[in-house]
Amino acid sequence: MLKGILSIAGQGGLFKLVSQGKNTIIVESLATGKRMPAYATSRVSALEDISMYTTEGDVKLSEVMANIYKYTKGEQAIDAKTASNDDLKKYMDNVLPNWDKDRIYTSDLKKLFNWYNILQAAGIASDKAETEE
């Protein structure tokens, strides 16, 4: 589900990797479909490489996204822009009960739910967590 999906610092939204060259990659916005270059100096994060802290260790982001998908039955998650911090934390308790409340900040929750909603709107969200190859 998250393979080839990128977050670029300073750019809103998520991007799909289209092509890569010597010092640049070409990405496509999931929201607009517009293509643009991302240079070697850009801070690019692959969503498949991100994990979240739990009280038992780390959990891959794809597993957390699959939990959100199951909880929402494939619909949009809580709106991180309008929800209160307490609402976000309660929602996370339902999605991942053992999340580490000391090491995951509200800003991380906002980013998580925003990313999920972008993936859901693009038809990429699913209840399948990616497994190690």
Salt bridges, closest charged atoms under 4 A:
GLU28 OE2 - LYS16 NZ 3.82
GLU28 OE1 - ARG35 NE 2.91
GLU48 OE1 - LYS3 NZ 3.94
ASP93 OD1 - LYS101 NZ 3.32
ASP100 OD2 - ARG103 NE 3.16
ASP127 OD1 - LYS128 NZ 3.32
GLU132 OE2 - LYS60 NZ 3.61
